[in-house]
Amino acid sequence: MTARENGSEQEPVIRDNRKIDPETGTARTGAAAPDAEAPTAEEAPAAVGSDNGADLLAERTADLQRLHAEYANYRKRVDRDRSVVREQAVAGVLTELLPVLDDIGRARDHGELTGGFAKVSELLEATLGKLGLVRYGAKGDPFDPNVHEALLHSYSDDVSEPTCVEILQPGYRMGEQVLRPARVAVAEPDETAAAEAAGADSDSADSGESDQN
């Protein structure tokens, strides 16, 4: 039975796609076989336009900048929290040592701070000073309710404003934080005596004018 009898007049086509020439034994060169199938649109990689590439780059840059800013804020917050925790810890230790400093101060006032104990106390006070502890409160300081605690109150002609006339217990602070207010005796101007003195001066002036008349 021939191909014509089967209803097909086209003879079979045989293509040689071998890369090595069987006769010469050398590699074949040249264009691809004409029947090679070209990649479809779905198989070909999609080309990215210049505008889309620029938009994508700008978006990624903005993401990186935002991430960098968030990380910088996080570092600042962590450093700030760490500093606050450290200050609170140091303040707690210093507050617990204040009674010891009071005993040292009383021993010094009574002349009992001598010998090796004096050296130790000086070293302790110097060390606490390096940690930021400051002692305050002196006779004659203006009274400040924010840093002073008034335990005694009186009136005096020798002051023109509320004044600390005696320091009953020194105060301590660390930086701006008051660890313990200074306990003091406060004297205020005696307004009654001042008014009486002003009245007496006025009476004296009036009587002097009467004598002249």
C-alpha positions in Angstrom: 0.0 0.0 0.0 1.5 3.4 -1.0 1.2 6.8 0.6 -1.0 7.9 -2.3 -3.5 5.1 -1.5 -3.7 6.3 2.1 -4.9 9.7 0.8 -1.6 11.5 1.5 0.6 12.7 -1.3 3.3 14.2 1.0 6.3 12.1 1.7 7.7 11.9 5.2 10.4 14.6 6.0 13.4 13.6 7.9 15.5 16.3 9.5 19.0 15.9 10.8 19.3 17.9 14.1 22.6 16.4 15.1 25.2 18.9 16.2 28.1 16.9 14.9 28.4 16.3 11.2 28.6 12.5 10.8 30.7 12.9 7.6 33.3 15.4 8.7 33.1 14.9 12.6 33.1 18.7 13.2 30.6 20.7 15.1 27.9 22.3 13.0 27.5 26.1 13.0 24.9 28.5 11.7 21.4 29.4 12.3 19.0 27.2 14.2 16.9 24.7 12.3 14.0 26.3 10.6 11.6 24.2 12.5 12.8 25.1 15.9 10.0 26.4 18.0 10.3 30.0 19.3 9.4 30.6 22.9 5.8 31.6 23.5 4.9 35.0 25.1 4.1 33.1 28.3 7.6 31.5 28.4 9.5 34.7 27.6 10.6 36.7 30.6 8.6 39.9 31.0 10.6 43.0 30.3 10.4 45.7 33.0 9.9 49.1 31.7 12.2 52.0 32.8 9.3 53.8 34.6 8.3 50.6 36.5 11.9 50.1 37.5 12.3 53.6 38.8 9.1 53.3 40.8 10.2 50.0 42.3 13.6 51.5 43.2 12.0 54.5 44.9 9.6 52.3 46.9 12.5 50.1 48.1 14.6 53.2 49.0 11.7 54.6 51.0 11.3 51.2 52.8 15.0 51.2 53.7 14.8 54.8 55.0 11.8 54.0 57.1 13.4 50.9 58.5 16.6 52.9 59.4 14.6 55.6 61.1 12.7 53.0 63.2 15.9 51.4 64.2 17.5 54.7 65.2 14.4 55.6 67.3 14.6 52.1 68.9 18.2 52.6 69.8 17.5 56.0 71.4 14.7 54.6 73.4 16.8 51.7 74.7 19.6 54.0 75.6 17.2 56.3 77.4 15.6 53.5 79.3 19.0 52.0 80.2 20.1 55.4 81.6 16.9 55.8 83.7 17.2 52.3 85.1 20.8 53.0 86.1 20.0 56.3 87.8 17.2 54.6 89.7 19.5 51.8 90.9 22.2 54.3 92.0 19.7 56.5 93.7 18.3 53.5 95.6 21.8 52.5 96.9 22.7 56.0 97.9 19.4 56.4 99.8 20.2 53.3 101.8 23.6 54.7 102.7 22.3 58.1 104.0 21.9 56.8 107.7 25.6 55.8 107.6 26.6 59.2 106.4 24.5 60.7 109.3 26.4 58.6 111.8 29.7 59.7 110.2 28.6 63.4 110.5 27.6 63.0 114.1 30.9 61.3 114.9 32.8 64.2 113.2 30.8 66.8 115.1 31.7 65.2 118.4 35.4 64.8 117.5 35.2 61.0 117.4 36.2 60.6 113.8 39.9 59.8 114.1 42.4 57.2 113.1 41.6 54.6 110.5 37.9 55.2 110.8 38.4 58.8 109.6 40.3 57.5 106.5 37.5 55.0 105.7 34.8 57.6 106.1 36.6 60.1 103.8 37.0 57.4 101.2 33.4 56.5 101.4 32.2 60.1 101.1 34.5 60.6 98.1 33.3 57.5 96.4 29.6 58.5 96.9 30.4 61.9 95.6 31.8 60.4 92.3 28.4 58.7 92.0 26.7 62.1 92.0 25.7 62.4 95.7 25.7 66.0 96.9 25.1 67.2 100.5 23.3 70.5 100.9 21.8 72.7 103.6 23.5 75.6 105.4 22.5 78.1 108.0 21.2 81.3 106.4 19.9 79.6 103.2 16.5 80.9 102.0 13.8 78.4 102.9 12.6 76.4 99.8 9.8 74.0 100.5 11.0 72.0 97.4 14.3 71.0 99.0 13.7 71.8 102.8 11.5 70.3 105.4 10.6 72.7 108.2 10.6 71.0 111.6 10.7 74.2 113.7 9.2 77.6 113.1 9.8 81.0 114.6 9.7 84.8 114.0 12.8 87.0 114.0 13.7 90.6 113.4 17.0 89.5 111.9 15.5 88.1 108.7 13.7 89.7 105.8 12.3 86.4 104.3 11.8 82.8 105.5 15.3 81.6 106.3 16.9 78.4 107.5 18.3 79.5 110.9 19.4 76.0 111.9 20.2 72.7 110.0 18.8 69.8 112.0 19.7 67.2 109.4 21.5 67.8 106.0 19.8 67.1 102.8 21.1 65.0 99.9 20.5 65.1 96.2 21.7 63.3 93.0 21.6 65.7 90.1 18.2 67.3 90.2 16.7 64.5 92.2 16.3 65.1 95.9 17.0 61.9 97.8 16.2 63.5 101.2 15.2 67.1 102.0 17.2 69.0 104.5 15.4 69.3 107.8 15.7 72.8 109.2 14.4 75.3 111.6 12.8 78.3 109.8 12.5 81.9 111.0 10.1 84.4 109.3 10.2 88.2 109.6 8.2 89.4 112.7 5.6 91.5 110.9 3.9 92.5 114.1 7.1 93.9 115.6 7.8 95.6 112.3 4.4 97.2 112.2 4.7 98.4 115.8 8.1 99.8 115.0 6.7 101.6 112.0 3.9 103.0 114.2 6.3 104.2 116.8 8.4 106.0 114.2 5.2 107.6 112.8 4.2 108.8 116.3 7.6 110.2 116.9 7.5 112.1 113.7 4.0 113.5 114.5 5.1 114.6 118.0 8.2 116.3 116.5 6.1 118.3 114.1 3.7 119.4 117.0 6.7 120.6 119.0 7.9 122.7 116.1 4.5 124.3 115.8 
